[in-house]
Amino acid sequence: MKETQLLKGVLDGCVLQIISKKEIYGYELIQDLRESGFDTMTGGTVYPLLQKLEKKELIKGQLKTSLDGPDRKYFSLTPKGEQYLEAFWKQWQDLTIKVGRLNEMTNKGGKNDI
Protein backbone atom coordinates (compact mmCIF):
# COMPACT_ATOMS: atom_id res chain seq x y z
CA MET A 1 0.00 0.00 0.00
CA LYS A 2 1.29 3.43 -0.86
CA GLU A 3 1.68 6.07 1.83
CA THR A 4 -0.52 8.42 -0.21
CA GLN A 5 -3.51 6.12 0.35
CA LEU A 6 -3.15 6.35 4.13
CA LEU A 7 -2.19 10.01 4.09
CA LYS A 8 -5.42 11.17 2.45
CA GLY A 9 -7.30 10.79 5.70
CA VAL A 10 -4.77 12.61 7.88
CA LEU A 11 -3.20 15.27 5.69
CA ASP A 12 -5.75 17.90 6.75
CA GLY A 13 -4.72 17.45 10.37
CA CYS A 14 -1.00 17.48 9.54
CA VAL A 15 -1.34 20.72 7.59
CA LEU A 16 -3.47 22.34 10.30
CA GLN A 17 -0.91 21.31 12.92
CA ILE A 18 1.85 23.14 11.06
CA ILE A 19 -0.34 26.20 10.50
CA SER A 20 -1.27 26.21 14.21
CA LYS A 21 2.37 26.89 15.09
CA LYS A 22 3.00 29.84 12.76
CA GLU A 23 1.56 31.91 9.96
CA ILE A 24 2.83 30.24 6.80
CA TYR A 25 2.60 30.44 3.00
CA GLY A 26 2.14 27.49 0.67
CA TYR A 27 5.70 26.84 -0.47
CA GLU A 28 7.03 27.10 3.08
CA LEU A 29 4.34 24.66 4.22
CA ILE A 30 5.45 22.15 1.57
CA GLN A 31 9.05 22.49 2.79
CA ASP A 32 7.96 21.92 6.41
CA LEU A 33 6.03 18.80 5.39
CA ARG A 34 9.05 17.48 3.51
CA GLU A 35 11.33 18.17 6.49
CA SER A 36 8.88 16.18 8.61
CA GLY A 37 9.36 13.17 6.36
CA PHE A 38 6.61 13.67 3.78
CA ASP A 39 9.16 13.57 0.95
CA THR A 40 6.64 13.22 -1.87
CA MET A 41 4.59 16.29 -0.95
CA THR A 42 3.99 18.61 -3.91
CA GLY A 43 2.19 21.84 -4.64
CA GLY A 44 -0.37 19.84 -6.61
CA THR A 45 -1.43 18.24 -3.34
CA VAL A 46 -0.98 21.11 -0.90
CA TYR A 47 -2.46 24.10 -2.75
CA PRO A 48 -5.87 22.49 -3.42
CA LEU A 49 -5.90 21.33 0.20
CA LEU A 50 -5.27 24.89 1.40
CA GLN A 51 -8.17 26.09 -0.75
CA LYS A 52 -10.43 23.40 0.71
CA LEU A 53 -9.44 24.26 4.29
CA GLU A 54 -10.02 27.94 3.62
CA LYS A 55 -13.43 27.24 2.08
CA LYS A 56 -14.34 25.23 5.20
CA GLU A 57 -13.23 28.26 7.27
CA LEU A 58 -10.60 26.22 9.14
CA ILE A 59 -7.85 28.58 7.99
CA LYS A 60 -7.77 32.14 6.72
CA GLY A 61 -5.42 33.55 4.13
CA GLN A 62 -3.97 37.04 4.04
CA LEU A 63 -1.90 38.48 1.20
CA LYS A 64 1.33 40.03 2.45
CA THR A 65 4.14 41.84 0.70
CA SER A 66 7.29 39.81 0.12
CA LEU A 67 10.76 41.29 -0.14
CA ASP A 68 11.80 38.30 -2.29
CA GLY A 69 9.27 38.70 -5.09
CA PRO A 70 5.51 38.68 -5.53
CA ASP A 71 3.11 38.99 -2.62
CA ARG A 72 2.48 35.78 -0.69
CA LYS A 73 -0.70 34.44 0.84
CA TYR A 74 -0.05 33.55 4.47
CA PHE A 75 -2.38 31.17 6.27
CA SER A 76 -3.38 31.04 9.92
CA LEU A 77 -5.80 28.92 11.90
CA THR A 78 -9.30 30.15 12.68
CA PRO A 79 -11.10 29.28 15.93
CA LYS A 80 -13.06 26.70 13.92
CA GLY A 81 -9.74 25.29 12.70
CA GLU A 82 -8.45 25.05 16.27
CA GLN A 83 -11.52 23.04 17.26
CA TYR A 84 -11.12 20.79 14.21
CA LEU A 85 -7.45 20.21 15.03
CA GLU A 86 -8.23 19.31 18.63
CA ALA A 87 -10.85 16.78 17.46
CA PHE A 88 -8.41 15.43 14.85
CA TRP A 89 -5.77 14.63 17.48
CA LYS A 90 -8.36 12.97 19.73
CA GLN A 91 -9.55 10.80 16.84
CA TRP A 92 -5.96 10.06 15.82
CA GLN A 93 -5.10 8.92 19.34
CA ASP A 94 -8.20 6.71 19.51
CA LEU A 95 -7.43 5.19 16.11
CA THR A 96 -3.78 4.45 16.87
CA ILE A 97 -4.79 2.73 20.12
CA LYS A 98 -7.31 0.54 18.28
CA VAL A 99 -4.87 -0.34 15.49
CA GLY A 100 -2.12 -1.09 18.01
CA ARG A 101 -4.48 -3.28 20.04
CA LEU A 102 -5.51 -5.18 16.93
CA ASN A 103 -1.88 -5.69 15.97
CA GLU A 104 -1.04 -7.02 19.43
CA MET A 105 -4.03 -9.36 19.47
CA THR A 106 -3.32 -10.85 16.08
CA ASN A 107 0.41 -11.29 16.68
CA LYS A 108 0.05 -13.24 19.95
CA GLY A 109 -1.16 -16.56 18.66
CA GLY A 110 -2.69 -16.44 15.24
CA LYS A 111 -5.82 -15.43 13.39
CA ASN A 112 -8.38 -16.74 15.86
CA ASP A 113 -7.42 -14.44 18.71
CA ILE A 114 -9.76 -11.64 17.67
Buried (B, 14 or more C-beta within 10 A) or exposed (E): EEEEEEBEEBBBBBBBBBBBEEBBBBEBBBEBBEEEEBEEBEEEBBBEBBEEBBEEEBBBBEEEEEEEEEEBBBBBBBEEBEEBBEEBEEEBEEEEEEEEEEEEEEEEEEEEEE
